[in-house]
Amino acid sequence: MSFNQFRTNPSQAASNFKGRSSTLKGWPSTAVSTWMNGGLFGSGPVEFSGGSSSVVGDYTYVTYASSGTITCVSGGEIDLLVVGAGGGMGAATGQNTGGGGGGGCLAGTTVTVEAGDYTLTIGATPVLNTGDPGGDTHILIAGWNLYACGGGNGGYGGYANCTSGGGGGATGQVTPYQRAGGAGGGGGSWYGYCSGGPGYGSVTASAGTGSGGGTWSTITAGNGNGSYNSYENRGGGGGSGSGSSSFSADGPAGYTWLDGNTYSAGGDGGGTNSPEATAYGRGQGYYNQLGQNGVFIVRYLTDG
């Protein structure tokens, strides 16, 4: 019996090979790499390397909490979350300070990403009690510049010298882009003398069209709370990246993503001490509640 190598040429009919064994041979113009990456056998599952990986149900989650190069080993469709760093509380200690605003939260679904290396910058929360804003998180991936801006700083409360909370960050506009603004910080106060106003949250913004498409969140980050009147010695809470504004000394809860975790809560103002939220993007709060850095998380079907 003769032996034939059967080409993947649609012009060759199966009847041409009656009575002969056949083995598969690629059409000469088709690279083997094309077969393996969806051309002949169908595309494989998405895969990212590095970071902290976990499998929950049908999905793999990969979390990147530090700046550097991340690698998409195999491309495809993903969901993602980008979070900015929480803002610092007012540059003082005690009941007079405003809480820091939560970092911005940018969520995308059904985003198509190609295999390759990508440079990630994670926003950092400031040193406690310095009164500085949170840093921005940025990555260029799927043809988009993605920005999640840092939360605004809390206001200072000192003798006859009270400041308002800082506004949430709103930087980054290299087209095409998607950007989530940070939340505003709470105002500071000084008993019997003065009280500071709120810092305001920043809106989301976008321009151009990234090659990876996707559906994107449109959250306007929350405002901080103006400090209580000068006869109540409490600073205002910071707003959250979820869009919730603070209306008291407490910082509101943040944005709940597809993994069930809540990100970018506002920091507490002076004079309150609600349980500390430790998720990424939280603003600094009274009683040494540390702020949290930003993060980048991807989610995809484990088995493609």
N, C-alpha and C positions, 0 to 999 in steps of 0.2 A: 504494500500500500504506500502510495506517495505521501509526502509530508509537506504541508503548505503553511506559511506564516500568513495569517489572516490580518490584513491591514484594516485600520479603522477608516477606510475610504468608502463612503456611501455608494459609490458607483459599482462596487463589487457585490454582486448578488450571491446569496448563500448557495444557489443552485450550481454555481461554478465550482463548488468544492465537494460534490457528492462523492462519497466513498473515500474521502481523504481526511486525515486528522488535521486540526488547525490549532495554532497557537497565536496569541494576541501580539500584534506588532503595531506600534503607534504610527499614525499617518506622519510621513516624514516632516511635514511643516509644523508639527505640534511638539513642543518641548515636553519632556517627562514632568517637569515641575508644574506645567499647566494641568496635566492629568491629576496630579496629587492635590492641587489646590482648587478643585472644583470643576475642571474642564471635562473629566471623564468619570470620576468616581463620586462627584458631589463634594461640596465644601465640608471641611472638618469643623469641629467646635472652636469657638473663640477661646483664646488663652492669653493671659497676661502673666508675666513673671515678676518676682520681687514683691515687695510689700508684704502685708499680712493677709493670708488667704483663708477663707472659711466657706463651707458648703451648707446652705440652709434650704431644705426642700429641693426644688429643681434648679436652684441658682447657686453660682459661685460669686462670692464677694471678695474683691481685692482692695485693701485699704493702704493708701500711701500717706504716711504722716510726716515725712521729711523731704526736703528738697533734693533734687538729683535727676538722674535719667531713669525713666521707666520704659519697659519693653512690652510691646504687644507682639507676642509670638505668632499668633494666628488671628487675622482680622475677621470682622463680621459686625453684627448688631449688638449694641450694649445700651445699658442705662448708666447714668453717671451722676455724681454729686460733687460739687466744688464748694468748699466752705472757707470763708475768710476768718482771720483771728479775732478774738474778742478784744474790745477796748479796755484800757486801764481805768481804774477808779481814780477819783480826784487825788491830787498830789498832796495828800495828808492822810492821817489815820484818825479814827474815831467817828463819831456820829455826824460829822459835818459834811462828809464827802458824798458825791453822787456816784452811782454805779456805772460801770462801763457798758456800752452797747454791744450786743451780739454781732458776730461777723455775718456778712451777707451769705445767702444760700442760693446757689444756682443748680437746678436739677434739669437734666435732659433725659428723654426716653427715645427709644428706637433710633439711636445715633449710630451711623455706620463708620467704623474705624478700620484703617489699613494696618497691616503688620509693619512694625518699625520701632525706632527709639524716639522718645519724646522727653523734652526737658520740662520739669515741674518745679515751680517755686511755691513753697508753703509759707503762708503768712504766719508771723510770730506774734504772740501776745507780749505786751511790754512787761518790764520788771514791775513788781507790785509797788503801788503807791507813787509811781512816777507821773501819773496823769497823762500818759501818751496814748494815742489811738492804736488800734490793732493793725497788723500788716495784711497785705493783700495776697491772695493765692491766685496763681496764673499758670495756665498750660495752653500750648498750641497743639490741638489734636483734632482729628476728623475735619480738617480744613477750617476750624474755628479757633479764634483767640477767646479763651474762656477766663473770665475774671470774677472772683468773689472777693469783694472789698472788705476791709477791716471795720470793726465797730468803732464808734466815736468814744472819746474819753469822757469820764465823769467830771463834773465841775468841782472846783475847790471851794471849801468853806473855811474862812478864816476871819479873824476879828475885823469887822467892817469891810470885808473884802470877799465877796462871793461871786463865783463865775458860773455861767451856764454850762450845760453839758455840750460836748463837741458833736458836730454832725457826723453821720456815718460816711465812710469813704465812698468815693464815686470816680475813681481813676481807672484808666485803661480803655482805649478806644481804637486799637489797631484793627482795621477792617479786614475781613469780616469778624465780628465779635458778638458775644453774648456776655452781659455784665449784670451781676447782682450787687446792689449797693448795701453798705453796712447800716446797722441800726444806730440811733442817736444815744448819747450818754445822758445820765440824770444830772440835775443841777445841784450845786452845793449850797450850804446854809450856815448861818452863824446866829446863835440864839439871841434874839432881841435886836438884831441889827440888819440882817439882809438875807435874801434868798435868791438863788440863781434859777434861770429859766431852763427849759428842756433843750436837748440837742435833737435834731430832726433826722429821721431815717432817709436814706436815699433810694431812688426808684431803680428799677431794672431798665436796661437799655440794650439795644441791639442795632446792628447795621450790616448790610451785605448778606451774602448767602454762603455758608460753609458747605464744602463738598459732602460732608457727612450727614447733612440734613438734620432731622430730629425734631422733637416737640419740646419746647423749653418753658420753664416756670416763669411767671411774671409777678414776682413778689416785690412790693414796696416795703422796705424794712421799717420796723416800728420806731416811734419817737421815744426818747427818754421822758421821764417825768420831771417837771419843774419841782424844785425842792419845796417842802412844806413852808408855811409862813414862818417868819423868823421867831415865832414863839413856840414852835415845835421843832426841836433840834434834830431834824432828820433830813438826810439827803434824798434826792429822787432816785428811783430805780432806772436802770438802763433799758432801752427797748430791745426787742428780739429780732433775729433775722427771719422769723416766721411771718413778720408783718404785724405782730402784736405790740402795741404801745404800752408803756407803763403808766399807771394811774395812781401809783402809791410808791412807797419806799421799796417795794419788792420788784425784782426784775421778772418779767413774764416768761413763760415757757417758750421754747424755740420751735423749730420746724421739724416735723416728723416725716422721715423719708421712707422709702420702700422697705428698708431693713427693719422698720419698727423703732429705730432709735431717734431721739430728739436732739437736734443740733442748734447751737447759737442762741441759747437763752440769754436774757439780759442779766447783768449783775445787780445785786442788791445795793440800795443806797444805805447810808449810815442810819443806825437806829433800828435795823431789822436783821434777822439772821435766819432766813428760810433755808431748808436743806440745800447743800451745795450741789449744783449740777456739774458733772465732770465730763460731759460730752464735748466734742470738738466745737470751737467757735464761741464758747461762753464768755461773756464779759466779766471782768473782775468785780468783786463785791466786798461789802463791809465784812469785818471780822476775818480778814486774811483769806477770803475766798479767791483762790487763784483763777485767773483767766485761762482760756484754753487756746492753743494754736489752731490753725486751719487744717484742712484735710482734703484729699481727693480719693473718691471711692468709685470703682466700676462694678457693675453687676451684669452677668450674662448667664445664659442657659448652660449648665454643666455639660450636657451631652449634645449641644448644638441644636 
